[in-house]
Amino acid sequence: MRFDPAAIPLLRRSPRRTSRARYLLAIPAVLALVAAAAGCSTAGSPGGKVSSAITIALVPGINDAPVYLAERDGLFAKAGLSNVTIKSYSTDTQVLKALQAGDADIAALDYGDIFYQEAHHPDLSILADGYDAGSGVLEVLTLKTSHINSPAQLGDKPVGLPNYDLLNQLKPSGHPISLEAAAVSEVLNSYIGNAALSVNWRPMSEADEVKELLSGTLSAIVVGEPYIYEAESQHGAVELMDASSGPTAGLPLSGYVSMSPWAKDNQAAVADFQAALAKAQSDAGMFGPVQQLLPRVVSDVSAEDADLSTLGTFPTTTSLVGLNRVPLLMSNEDMIAVGPGQTWNGKVGSILVHN
């Protein structure tokens, strides 16, 4: 059963940030007025162009392993998509550009990128939820020799951060620069209040994060699997804080989107993609399929690391209540600006959620 995120409230903020949060929480729920696309159809039915060929852009990783499962097991073809091309990129920025340029029809993207894009240039449609956080999925690690024994000691410290889904428009100081950083900051706020904003984020690949932690350049690192297992089992790293806990437990991390015009004109292809993905997401929830694929999807992951990695949730449905938590978190962390005289009207641009 998928964890119900509606039961997880945001932590109470420190005085300066509480006033900010109070203003933001007074506005309507960000997705309350989202327009639901009507008449998603199966291939060959009325309601849009019939398309058996699609291109999917993604950054290979655990989050989008179900796409590779669907390809391997012929689920796309069974759903009516006989010609599916998967294009891999190094960063979410590259994936988004490929989608906007028409080089891809569907993209697997971090929700931080999705909602930041919608706040400034609303033109995306969410087709399906992709990956939700679970206990142990995103952790802050350190070494026993670092003399850091509590998250409260991270203020002003250099902390490594995955760089594949950074919001490049945000500066590394004053607020988080990715959804992962926002999750860490949200949990860290309960330990050190506003000092959570003073963390010195150092963006780099997760493999480099582990190396820099071992060299002593970094005091701590934010990593997901399979790098958590690698750092702990091979290098003696220890968990300092679970970034997927308390207010961020079950937080949606990534999803599948298209440009809004494409989704409107290709409702049959959307429905076929959703059907194939739902089956793949269901299969991914069992032990074995994702672990077997990881060494193929992520080149520097061994079979042993894959087998012992902790996985989050691959949801088979899309919850508007769950998705609403992401822009609210980003608003609380000043990643989406709401200045004096501005109103966040409860609608994420023209974003559509296809059910």
C-alpha positions as CSV (number, residue, x, y, z in Angstrom):
1,M,0.0,0.0,0.0
2,R,1.2,3.4,-0.9
3,F,1.9,5.6,2.1
4,D,-0.7,8.4,2.5
5,P,1.3,11.7,2.4
6,A,-1.7,13.7,3.5
7,A,-1.0,12.7,7.1
8,I,2.4,14.3,7.1
9,P,2.3,18.0,8.1
10,L,5.2,20.4,7.5
11,L,7.3,21.0,10.6
12,R,6.8,24.2,12.5
13,R,9.2,26.8,11.3
14,S,11.4,29.1,13.3
15,P,10.0,32.7,13.9
16,R,11.4,34.3,10.8
17,R,10.4,31.5,8.5
18,T,7.1,30.9,10.3
19,S,5.7,34.2,9.1
20,R,6.7,33.2,5.6
21,A,5.2,29.8,5.9
22,R,2.0,31.2,7.4
23,Y,1.5,33.4,4.4
24,L,2.1,30.5,2.0
25,L,-0.1,28.1,3.8
26,A,-3.0,30.6,3.7
27,I,-3.2,30.4,0.0
28,P,-5.3,27.6,-1.7
29,A,-3.7,24.2,-2.1
30,V,-1.4,24.6,-5.1
31,L,-3.0,21.8,-7.0
32,A,-6.6,22.4,-5.9
33,L,-7.4,24.2,-9.2
34,V,-5.4,21.9,-11.5
35,A,-7.3,21.2,-14.6
36,A,-7.7,17.4,-15.1
37,A,-7.4,16.3,-18.7
38,A,-10.6,14.7,-19.9
39,G,-11.1,11.7,-22.0
40,C,-7.8,9.9,-21.9
41,S,-8.3,7.0,-24.4
42,T,-6.8,3.8,-25.4
43,A,-5.0,3.3,-28.7
44,G,-7.3,3.5,-31.6
45,S,-10.1,5.2,-29.7
46,P,-11.5,8.7,-30.2
47,G,-10.0,11.7,-28.3
48,G,-6.7,12.3,-29.9
49,K,-4.1,11.2,-32.5
50,V,-3.2,7.5,-32.6
51,S,0.5,7.2,-32.1
52,S,2.5,4.0,-31.7
53,A,5.9,5.7,-31.5
54,I,7.2,7.8,-28.6
55,T,10.6,9.0,-27.4
56,I,11.3,9.1,-23.6
57,A,14.1,11.2,-22.2
58,L,15.6,10.5,-18.8
59,V,18.6,10.4,-16.5
60,P,19.2,6.7,-15.9
61,G,18.7,5.7,-12.3
62,I,16.5,3.9,-9.8
63,N,13.7,6.5,-10.2
64,D,13.0,5.6,-13.8
65,A,14.0,1.9,-13.7
66,P,10.3,0.9,-14.6
67,V,10.8,2.5,-18.0
68,Y,13.5,0.0,-18.7
69,L,11.4,-2.8,-17.2
70,A,8.6,-1.9,-19.6
71,E,11.0,-2.0,-22.5
72,R,12.6,-5.3,-21.5
73,D,9.3,-7.0,-20.8
74,G,7.5,-5.8,-23.9
75,L,4.9,-3.8,-21.9
76,F,5.0,-0.8,-24.2
77,A,4.2,-3.0,-27.2
78,K,1.4,-4.8,-25.4
79,A,-0.2,-1.4,-24.5
80,G,-0.1,-0.3,-28.2
81,L,3.3,1.5,-28.4
82,S,5.2,-0.5,-30.9
83,N,8.1,1.9,-31.3
84,V,9.5,3.4,-28.1
85,T,12.9,5.0,-28.0
86,I,14.7,5.7,-24.7
87,K,17.2,8.6,-24.7
88,S,19.5,9.0,-21.7
89,Y,21.1,12.3,-20.6
90,S,23.4,13.3,-17.8
91,T,21.2,16.0,-16.1
92,D,17.6,16.9,-15.7
93,T,18.4,20.2,-17.4
94,Q,19.4,18.3,-20.6
95,V,16.2,16.2,-20.3
96,L,14.0,19.2,-20.1
97,K,15.7,20.9,-23.0
98,A,15.2,17.8,-25.1
99,L,11.5,17.8,-24.2
100,Q,11.1,21.5,-25.0
101,A,13.0,21.1,-28.3
102,G,10.8,18.3,-29.5
103,D,13.6,15.7,-29.3
104,A,11.5,13.7,-26.8
105,D,7.8,13.3,-26.3
106,I,7.9,12.3,-22.6
107,A,10.5,13.0,-19.9
108,A,11.2,11.6,-16.5
109,L,12.0,14.6,-14.4
110,D,12.7,15.5,-10.7
111,Y,9.6,17.3,-9.3
112,G,11.8,20.2,-8.2
113,D,12.5,20.9,-11.9
114,I,8.9,20.3,-12.9
115,F,7.4,22.7,-10.4
116,Y,10.1,25.3,-10.8
117,Q,9.5,25.3,-14.5
118,E,5.8,25.6,-14.0
119,A,6.2,28.6,-11.7
120,H,8.1,30.5,-14.4
121,H,7.1,29.0,-17.8
122,P,4.0,26.9,-17.4
123,D,3.9,24.4,-20.3
124,L,4.1,20.9,-18.9
125,S,1.6,18.1,-18.3
126,I,2.2,15.5,-15.6
127,L,1.4,12.1,-17.0
128,A,2.2,9.9,-14.1
129,D,3.9,9.9,-10.7
130,G,7.2,8.1,-10.9
131,Y,9.0,7.6,-7.6
132,D,8.3,8.5,-4.0
133,A,10.7,8.7,-1.1
134,G,10.8,6.0,1.6
135,S,12.8,5.5,4.7
136,G,16.5,5.3,3.9
137,V,16.1,6.4,0.3
138,L,17.9,9.8,0.7
139,E,20.3,10.1,3.6
140,V,22.9,12.5,4.9
141,L,26.1,10.5,5.6
142,T,29.3,11.4,7.4
143,L,32.4,9.5,8.6
144,K,33.1,8.5,12.2
145,T,36.3,10.4,12.0
146,S,34.6,13.7,11.0
147,H,33.7,14.4,14.6
148,I,30.2,15.4,13.4
149,N,27.8,13.5,15.7
150,S,24.5,15.4,15.1
151,P,22.8,17.2,12.2
152,A,22.9,20.3,14.4
153,Q,26.7,20.5,13.6
154,L,26.1,20.9,9.8
155,G,25.6,24.7,9.8
156,D,28.3,26.4,7.7
157,K,29.8,23.0,6.8
158,P,30.6,21.8,3.3
159,V,28.0,19.2,2.3
160,G,28.0,17.3,-1.0
161,L,24.8,17.3,-3.0
162,P,23.9,15.4,-6.2
163,N,24.2,17.6,-9.2
164,Y,22.1,15.9,-11.8
165,D,18.9,17.7,-11.0
166,L,20.0,21.1,-9.7
167,L,17.9,24.2,-10.4
168,N,20.6,26.2,-12.1
169,Q,18.8,29.5,-11.7
170,L,19.1,29.2,-7.9
171,K,22.3,30.3,-6.2
172,P,24.0,27.9,-3.7
173,S,23.4,30.2,-0.7
174,G,20.3,31.4,1.1
175,H,18.0,28.5,0.0
176,P,18.2,24.9,-1.3
177,I,19.2,24.4,-4.9
178,S,17.4,21.2,-5.6
179,L,14.5,19.1,-4.2
180,E,16.9,16.9,-2.4
181,A,18.5,19.9,-0.7
182,A,15.0,21.2,0.2
183,A,14.1,17.9,1.8
184,V,17.4,17.9,3.9
185,S,16.8,21.6,4.8
186,E,13.2,20.9,5.9
187,V,14.3,18.1,8.3
188,L,17.4,19.9,9.4
189,N,15.4,22.9,10.4
190,S,14.0,21.0,13.3
191,Y,17.6,20.7,14.6
192,I,19.1,24.1,14.0
193,G,16.3,26.4,12.8
194,N,17.4,29.1,10.4
195,A,21.0,27.9,10.5
196,A,19.9,25.2,8.1
197,L,20.1,27.9,5.4
198,S,23.8,28.3,6.1
199,V,24.8,24.8,4.9
200,N,27.5,25.2,2.2
201,W,26.2,23.0,-0.6
202,R,28.8,21.5,-2.9
203,P,27.1,20.0,-6.0
204,M,28.8,17.1,-7.7
205,S,28.1,13.5,-8.9
206,E,27.2,11.1,-6.2
207,A,30.3,9.0,-6.9
208,D,32.5,12.1,-6.4
209,E,30.6,12.9,-3.2
210,V,31.7,9.6,-1.7
211,K,35.3,10.3,-2.8
212,E,35.3,13.8,-1.4
213,L,33.9,12.6,1.9
214,L,36.7,10.0,2.2
215,S,39.3,12.7,1.4
216,G,38.0,15.0,4.1
217,T,37.0,17.8,1.6
218,L,33.3,17.3,2.6
219,S,32.0,17.1,6.1
220,A,28.9,15.2,5.0
221,I,27.1,14.1,1.8
222,V,23.5,13.8,0.6
223,V,23.2,10.6,-1.5
224,G,20.6,8.1,-2.5
225,E,21.0,4.4,-3.4
226,P,23.0,2.6,-4.4
227,Y,25.6,5.1,-3.1
228,I,24.3,4.9,0.5
229,Y,25.1,1.2,0.6
230,E,28.4,1.6,-1.0
231,A,29.5,4.4,1.3
232,E,28.4,2.5,4.4
233,S,29.5,-1.0,3.6
234,Q,32.8,-0.2,1.8
235,H,34.0,3.0,3.5
236,G,32.5,3.0,6.9
237,A,30.2,6.0,6.5
238,V,27.4,6.4,9.0
239,E,23.9,7.9,8.8
240,L,23.7,11.4,10.2
241,M,20.1,12.1,9.2
242,D,17.4,10.5,7.1
243,A,16.2,13.2,4.6
244,S,13.0,11.1,4.0
245,S,11.5,11.4,7.4
246,G,9.0,13.5,9.4
247,P,7.7,16.2,7.0
248,T,9.4,14.7,4.0
249,A,8.3,11.0,4.5
250,G,6.8,9.7,1.4
251,L,7.6,12.9,-0.6
252,P,7.1,12.5,-4.3
253,L,10.5,12.8,-6.0
254,S,10.0,12.4,-9.7
255,G,7.4,12.0,-12.3
256,Y,6.7,11.7,-16.1
257,V,5.8,14.8,-18.0
258,S,5.2,16.0,-21.6
259,M,4.6,19.4,-23.1
260,S,1.0,20.3,-22.7
261,P,0.2,20.6,-26.4
262,W,1.6,17.1,-27.1
263,A,-0.5,15.6,-24.3
264,K,-3.6,17.2,-25.7
265,D,-3.0,16.1,-29.2
266,N,-1.8,12.5,-28.3
267,Q,-4.3,11.3,-25.7
268,A,-4.2,7.7,-27.0
269,A,-0.4,7.6,-26.7
270,V,-0.7,9.1,-23.2
271,A,-3.2,6.4,-22.2
272,D,-1.0,3.7,-23.6
273,F,2.1,5.0,-21.9
274,Q,0.2,5.2,-18.6
275,A,-1.0,1.6,-18.9
276,A,2.4,0.2,-19.7
277,L,4.1,2.3,-16.9
278,A,1.5,1.3,-14.3
279,K,2.2,-2.4,-14.9
280,A,6.0,-1.7,-14.8
281,Q,5.6,0.3,-11.6
282,S,3.7,-2.6,-10.1
283,D,6.4,-5.0,-11.1
284,A,9.1,-2.7,-9.7
285,G,7.4,-2.8,-6.3
286,M,8.5,-6.4,-6.0
287,F,12.0,-7.5,-5.0
288,G,14.1,-8.5,-7.9
289,P,13.2,-6.7,-11.1
290,V,14.7,-3.3,-10.3
291,Q,17.7,-4.8,-8.6
292,Q,18.4,-6.9,-11.7
293,L,18.3,-3.9,-14.0
294,L,20.3,-1.4,-11.9
295,P,23.8,-2.6,-13.1
296,R,22.6,-2.0,-16.7
297,V,20.9,1.3,-16.0
298,V,23.7,2.8,-13.8
299,S,27.1,1.8,-15.2
300,D,29.1,2.1,-11.9
301,V,26.7,0.0,-9.8
302,S,27.6,-3.6,-9.1
303,A,25.1,-6.5,-8.8
304,E,25.8,-6.7,-5.0
305,D,25.2,-3.0,-4.5
306,A,22.0,-3.2,-6.4
307,D,20.7,-6.3,-4.5
308,L,21.2,-4.5,-1.1
309,S,20.0,-1.1,-2.1
310,T,16.9,0.4,-0.3
311,L,14.2,1.4,-2.7
312,G,11.4,3.9,-2.3
313,T,7.9,3.5,-3.7
314,F,6.9,3.2,-7.4
315,P,3.3,4.4,-7.3
316,T,0.7,3.0,-9.7
317,T,-1.6,6.0,-9.3
318,T,-1.0,9.8,-9.2
319,S,-2.2,11.6,-6.0
320,L,-2.9,15.3,-6.3
321,V,-2.7,15.6,-2.5
322,G,0.7,14.0,-2.7
323,L,2.0,16.2,-5.5
324,N,0.8,19.3,-3.7
325,R,3.4,18.7,-1.0
326,V,6.2,19.4,-3.4
327,P,5.4,23.0,-4.4
328,L,4.5,23.8,-0.8
329,L,7.9,22.5,0.4
330,M,9.6,24.5,-2.3
331,S,7.6,27.6,-1.3
332,N,8.6,27.1,2.4
333,E,12.2,26.9,1.3
334,D,12.1,30.0,-0.8
335,M,12.7,28.1,-4.0
336,I,9.5,29.5,-5.6
337,A,9.3,33.2,-4.9
338,V,6.1,34.8,-3.5
339,G,7.0,38.4,-2.8
340,P,5.0,41.3,-1.4
341,G,1.9,42.0,-3.5
342,Q,2.2,38.7,-5.3
343,T,-0.4,36.0,-5.1
344,W,0.1,32.3,-5.6
345,N,-3.3,31.6,-7.0
346,G,-3.5,27.9,-6.3
347,K,-2.9,26.8,-9.9
348,V,0.5,25.6,-11.1
349,G,0.5,27.5,-14.4
350,S,-1.4,25.5,-17.0
351,I,-0.1,22.2,-15.6
352,L,-2.4,19.2,-16.3
353,V,-2.6,16.0,-14.5
354,H,-3.8,13.2,-16.7
355,N,-5.9,10.6,-14.8
